[in-house]
Amino acid sequence: MKPDVIPDTGRGNGFVQLWRCPECGEVEKMCRWKFKLPEELVENNPTPEQKERERERKRIYKRSNRAKINRRSRERYTNDSKYREMILANSRRYYWRHHDEVMARKAEYRKNNADSIRLMRKQKELKRYREQKAKEQKEQECRS
């Protein structure tokens, strides 16, 4: 039988609860975080619904804190060489495991966005051309 929880009276430590033994009626203080009942220990093997709920909770957190998470990841990537190597190795591994899918996605993207890709290339070429012209003009002015 499961011991009964005596509701918190609002005094003392909120983590420690009073439990009443159903057999002898003795009241005992027990921290619900340190000492778990056998029924509560089953929570270590969550059900698929619990797993999905936890995944959704993490998704919500990541969506709402995306900027902070990205900033931390960028800092860690630049400062920690082991972390950088791990990320690069994971990327390579994914690429080669899913090589056909990746190439198919790239081809599909190129096919669907051919106009915008062409436009971006032209803009890039125009920018390079203008930078080159500006550089040549500076050199011309310096010579004269």
Backbone hydrogen bonds, N-H to C=O, Kabsch-Sander energy under -0.5 kcal/mol:
donor,donor_aa,acceptor,acceptor_aa,energy
4,D,20,R,-2.2
6,I,18,L,-3.0
17,Q,15,F,-0.5
17,Q,30,M,-2.2
18,L,6,I,-0.7
19,W,28,E,-3.0
20,R,4,D,-3.1
21,C,19,W,-0.5
21,C,26,E,-2.5
25,G,21,C,-1.5
28,E,19,W,-2.6
30,M,17,Q,-2.4
32,R,15,F,-1.4
32,R,30,M,-0.5
35,F,31,C,-2.3
36,K,34,K,-0.6
40,E,37,L,-0.6
41,L,37,L,-1.9
42,V,38,P,-0.8
43,E,40,E,-1.3
44,N,41,L,-1.7
45,N,42,V,-2.2
51,K,47,T,-2.5
52,E,48,P,-2.4
53,R,49,E,-2.4
54,E,50,Q,-2.4
55,R,51,K,-2.5
56,E,52,E,-2.5
57,R,53,R,-2.1
58,K,54,E,-2.2
59,R,55,R,-2.4
60,I,56,E,-2.4
61,Y,57,R,-2.1
62,K,58,K,-2.8
63,R,59,R,-2.6
64,S,60,I,-2.4
65,N,61,Y,-1.8
66,R,63,R,-0.8
69,I,65,N,-2.4
70,N,66,R,-2.8
71,R,67,A,-2.3
72,R,68,K,-2.3
73,S,69,I,-2.4
74,R,70,N,-2.7
75,E,71,R,-2.5
76,R,72,R,-2.6
77,Y,73,S,-2.7
78,T,74,R,-2.3
79,N,75,E,-2.3
80,D,76,R,-2.8
81,S,79,N,-0.7
84,R,80,D,-2.1
85,E,81,S,-2.5
86,M,82,K,-2.3
87,I,83,Y,-2.5
88,L,84,R,-2.7
89,A,85,E,-2.6
90,N,86,M,-2.4
91,S,87,I,-2.3
92,R,88,L,-2.6
93,R,89,A,-2.7
94,Y,90,N,-2.6
95,Y,91,S,-2.7
96,W,92,R,-2.6
97,R,93,R,-2.2
98,H,94,Y,-2.3
99,H,96,W,-0.7
102,V,98,H,-2.8
103,M,99,H,-2.6
104,A,100,D,-2.3
105,R,101,E,-2.7
106,K,102,V,-2.5
107,A,103,M,-2.5
108,E,104,A,-2.5
109,Y,105,R,-2.6
110,R,106,K,-2.8
111,K,107,A,-2.2
112,N,108,E,-2.6
113,N,109,Y,-2.3
114,A,111,K,-0.7
117,I,113,N,-2.4
118,R,114,A,-2.5
119,L,115,D,-2.5
120,M,116,S,-2.5
121,R,117,I,-2.4
122,K,118,R,-2.4
123,Q,119,L,-2.6
124,K,120,M,-2.4
125,E,121,R,-2.6
126,L,122,K,-2.7
127,K,123,Q,-2.4
128,R,124,K,-2.4
129,Y,125,E,-2.6
130,R,126,L,-2.6
131,E,127,K,-2.5
132,Q,128,R,-2.5
133,K,129,Y,-2.5
134,A,130,R,-2.6
135,K,131,E,-2.4
136,E,132,Q,-2.6
137,Q,133,K,-2.5
138,K,134,A,-2.2
139,E,135,K,-2.3
140,Q,136,E,-2.3
141,E,137,Q,-2.6
142,C,138,K,-2.3
143,R,139,E,-1.8
144,S,140,Q,-1.6
